[in-house]
């Protein structure tokens, strides 16, 4: 019988080698972890050192503290400087250059009190310094700018004039002028009718076949001279407008606006004002003297104002009808106004009829004009 040999003793050695190998790997892994963590810890210490707080500033901001007080101290100086600029000379156009030719302006004093039943109420001033006061310090009647729907002053208390309305007549005119700066020619006419208690005026101006101006005025002849009731005006292709002088409510009103004025007597419209001047001249020629001033409230198509009528003096004018001796009267609007300048030449030897009338726009509206020169006249029945 054969013997079984015992197993070799290699296994305990093999197991020991494996255990030693595992122990070495464990040591290597631990050593490796420490090597990796150490740099990280060093980097954290470096970051901590770099994040130190900066030292506070040395307070340079304290230097500008007084500066805000400097503008405050300078403001009163600028406020005092503003009035100094206002005192500089004005560059606006001179007030009413027409006065250069009529100085001194004065009102003729009648030799005796007016006793005629027909008188025209108007304001005659001895002098005007541009403030709306006469030489005696009293305020004269003015028509201040009225807001839409408001009511303005229309009366101009002052001197009463003798009046005598001229007889009925048809006046024909040659019309010359400019339209948009270009010369234009045409014809015009004014039909004046006086039947005693009433009057009517109808005026037309045509260029070629176009009517550039058409107006009518009608009313009574009373103690104020001409007393209008209704004024109608149409220019170019615009719609006609009406101005009412309501006697029942004593109000002057307009179809083109809601502005109203109290009616106190003596108010005129654009068509009647010329014939009111003629009535004053016929009532007493001595009331016309060079330099005399007559103020009348005149209503237009939207509002009204006091027209200053300045008597330039006597002039000889050459017209299509011939040479005539006239009184030249000018309505000069205020500087900056959009109203027309109106020149009127009245002929005493022809019942003080207006033998020439010229309307001139201000430069702000183009400066066009229309000039009506008498070419013929025809008596009309009352």
Secondary structure, 3 states (H helix, E strand, C coil): CCCCCCCCCHHHHHHHHHHHHHHHHHHHHHHHHHHHHHHHHHHHHHHHHHCCCCCCCCCHHHHHHHHHHHHHHHHHHHHHHHHHHHCCCCCCCCCCHHHHHCCCCCCCCCCCCCCCCCEEECECCCCCCCCCECCCCCECCCCCCCCCCCEECCCCCCCEEECCCCCCEEEEEEEEEEECCEEEEEEEEEEEEECCCEEEEEEEEEECCEEEEEEEEEEEEECCEEEEEEEEEEECCCCCEEEEEECCCCEEEECCCCCEEECCCCCEECCCHHHHHHHHHHHCHHHCCCCCEEEEEEECCCCEEEEEEEEEEEEEEEECCEEEEEEEEEECCCCCCCCCEEEEEEEHHHCCEEEEEEEECCHHHCCCEEEEEEEEEEECCC
